[in-house]
């Protein structure tokens, strides 16, 4: 399956959420995603991996803490044993939530200024951070905001303390407008837009937007646009099992039911009716 075909745009709504993953197997490209929240990933297993963020790649050793800024397109690819996988803690929080922390304690100019901040940790340093993440996880995926804010402040404070000790890795890209392009495509996925129209809206040339978009997402605008439509079609087929295929085709931006069926089958390997039957059992 080609790179990018497993892209998922995540739009988590909670101001902060946590998740513990105790066994995440070796994968490549499947979980490439972006969302409106800053993401902290604390990988506690001793392993190796590759971080991808907005077209930048960096091989790292774990345990490590990885902080992805909101709006960055990212994933982590491990190349350790398939049998072992790795253990990690995920924390997601939005910008307004973290702004409740005083700047003297937040240090946003050092911690939240990069597309991706990576700290390779010793097992002891990792355990120190895990104490706080485990307390967050006690409340489930949506912890109490006041308690969560206090624990997040402790986590960021500890990360700030480790900066001069760990020689942090910082990944950045100059093409921040691509996130706005993605947002625009998500909002208008069912419209007939040309690359020229999209480029004009963002005041760049067709060649520049194509090059920048592909470098960040490893997909063309056309591929991404088509994939958004397929994602929406998959959702509608399951959420509305009695809706006519022609109606779903139209709502996903297809003028022809037959072309929609052909495109859907090429994308998923199944016809819309077969996909619905398989997932609505």
N, C-alpha and C positions, 0 to 999 in steps of 0.2 A: 504494500500500500504506500503511495507516494507521501513524502513529507507534507505536512500541512492538512492532510485529509482528515485528521483527527482533531483539528482545531476546535476548541470550545471557548466561547465568550462567556465568562462567568460574571453575573451581576448580583453578588451577595448584597443583602439589604441591611443586615444587622450592623451596628456601629463597631462591634467587636465580636469575633467568634474564634473558637479554638477547636482543634482536632488532633488526636493522637493516632498515628499510623504505625502499627507495630511490625508490619511486614509488607513492604512495598517492593515488588519484584522488579528486576531489570527491565527497563523499557526504553524505547527510543521514539521521541516525537509524539507519543500518544497523548500526553498530558500538557502539551503546549497550550497556554491559555493567557488571558488577560482579564483584569477586573478593576473595579474602582477603589479597591482597598489596598493599603500597604500590607505586604505579606512577610512575616518572619518565619523562616524554616530552620528549625534546630535539628540537625541530623546527629544522632548520638552514636550510631554504629561506627566502628573503625573500618573505613572502606576508602574507595576512590570514586570520583565521579566527574562529570562535566556540567558546568552551569552554562545555560544559554539565556541571554537577556538582550532583547532588541537587536539581534544580529551579532552580538558579541559572544564569544565562547571562551571559557576558561576551565582548565582541568584543575581539580582541587583534591585534597585529602581531607577525610572526615575523621573525627567529629568536626563539625563546622556550623557556624550560623550564617545564613544567607538572608539578606533583607532586600526584597524586590519593591521598588517604588510603585505606587498605584499607576495603572495605565501602561506598565511595561509588559511586553510579550515574552513569556519566559517558561522554562522548564528545567528540571535537573535530570540528567541521564547518568545512571550508575552503570559501571561495567564490572561489578563484582559478581560473585556466584549467584546464579538463578535460585539456588536452593535456599540461600540465606536472606536475600533481600536486604532491607535496612530499616532501622527504626527512626522515626522523626516526629517532631511536634510542630504543628502549624498554627500560627496566630495571624488573624486578619483584623485590621482596624482601619477606620476611615479618618480622613484628615481632621474633620471637625472634632471627633472624639479625642484625638491625641493633643489637640490644641488646648485642652483643658489643663494639661500639664504645664507648669511655668517654664518659660524658655531656659531659665537658669538650670533647670533639671532635665529638660528635653534635649537640648543641644542639637536642634534640628539642622543647624549649619554643618554639623559633622556627621550626623547619623542618617538624615533623611534628604540629603542633597544629591545623591547619586541614583542612577537607574537601578544599580545593584551594588550592595556592599557585602563583602564576603570576609568572614573571620575564620581562619583555620584554628581550631582549639585543641588544647590538651584534654585528655579525659577528665581531669580534675576541673578545668574551667567549664567544660560542658556540664558536669554534674552540678556545679554552682548555679548555672542558668536553668537546669532542669528542675531544680527545687521550686522555682517560681512558675514554670510552665505547668508542672504537675498540680500546683495549687489552683491555677486557672482551670485546668481540665476537670477538677472536682465538681465544678458547677455545670458540666456538660458543654455543648457547643455554643450556647448563648448564656454566658455567665452574668452575674449581677454587675451592672455598669460601674458602680462606685468601687466595688472590690476589684473588678477587672482593671480599672484605671490605675489603682494603687499598685497592683502587681505588674502592670505594663510599665509603669514608671520605674519600678525596681529593675525590671529586665533591661530597659533602655539605659538606665544608670549603670548597670553592670557592663553592658556592651560598650558604653562610653569609657568606662574605666579600663577595659581591655584594649582599646584602640592603640595606645602606644606600645603595648606589649606584643600584640599579634601581627603587626605589619599588615593592615587590612588591604584587601584587593577591591578596587573601585572600577566598575564598568559603566560607561556612559556612551550615549549616541547623540549627535546633534539634531536629529530629525524628530523632534517631539510632536510635530504637527501630524505625524502618521496616526497617532492615537485619535486625534480629532477626525481624521479620515475614516478610521474604523468605526467610530461612533456614528458618523454621518451615514455610512453604508448600512449599519445595523438599523438605523431609523428609517431608511428608505430602500430596504432590500427588495420590496415588491414593486418598485418603480423601474422604468426603462431608462437607465442612465448610461451615458457613454463615458469613456475614460476622459475625453476632452472636456465634458461638462464638469466632471469631478475635479479635474486639474484646474479649470478656470475658477471654480468656487474657492479653491485654496491658493489661488494666485501663483501657480507654478506651471511649468511646461509639462506636457504629456510624458516626455522622456524622463524628466526628473521625478515625477510622482511614481512612475512605473519602477524606476531604479530604486528609489527610497523605500517604496512599499515592499518590493521583493527582498531587499536587503534586511528589512526588519522582520518580515513574516515568512520569508521564503516561499511566498505565493504571489501570483500575479493578481491584480485587481479583479480581473475576470474570474479567476479561480475562487477567490475569496467571496466575491459577490454570489457566485453560483452555490458555494458551500453554505452560505447563510440561508439561501432559499431551501436547500435540502434539509438543513437543520430544522427550519420552521415547519416544513412539510412533515417531517418525522413526528414533531410534537403534535401537530394538528391531527394526524392520522390516529394517534393514540388517545388524545384528549377528546376528540369528537368522532367516535367510531361509526356514527350514522351519517356523517356529512358526505355528500357525493364527492367523488374524486375530482369532478370538474370544478366544484366549488373550491376545494383545497388548492387545485392548480391555479385558479384565478387569484386567490388570496396570497399565493406565493410568487405572483408576478409572471406566471406563464399564461400566454394567450391561447395556447392549444393544449387540450387534455392529452392528446396523443404524444406531443412533444414532452410534456411533463412526465408521463409514464416512462417514456424512453430515457429521459434524463435521470429519473429516480432509480430505475433499474440499473443503469450504468454506474450510479453513485453507490448504491447499497447492495447490488446483486440480487435484488428482489423487486417485484412489482409492488405498487402501493397497496393493493389488496392483500398480497401475500405478507407484506410487512405488518399491516394492521392485524391480520389473523395471527401472526406469530407473537405480537406484543400485546394483544388484548385478550389473552387467554384467561 
